[in-house]
Amino acid sequence: MEFSVKTNSGEYDIEACVRSVGENLLVAIRGGDRPHIGAVAVAQPRPSLKDPSITSSTASVFCLLGHKEDELAKAAAEILAAVLNTTVVVTAGIHWDQITEEGINKVLQNSQVLIDLILTRIQGERLKAED
């Protein structure tokens, strides 16, 4: 499985390229004037510490010097790993010159939309495969 999804808010839109690697998932999130790799997160599913019947996840993050995509990469990797119950690697590199605090908040909102788009597409693919 390999696909791309993109937000469509009209402001600070971001894109993800998604690829299966065996049963695992590789996601590259990019956007802005100069897409790049600013942070990498690796997440694994695990039983929740509060309720072992619920799948949660844990992540490790590497953030390149001067970059701030670490929280975005970590959140995306953890959500995808927990929901899909697989190991997930997320790279993130987003940059707009002179972005405002309001713009940063819009990017964060778009990142949640992007994760939902990824999950919807993967869950749709899984349903097709079951038919």
Secondary structure by P-SEA (a helix, b strand, c coil): ccbbbbbccccbbbbbbbbbcccbbbbbbbccccccccbbbbbbbcccccccccccccbbbbbcccccaaaaaaaaaaaaaaaacbbbbbbbbbbbccccaaaaaaaaaaaaaaaaaaaaaaaaaaaaaac
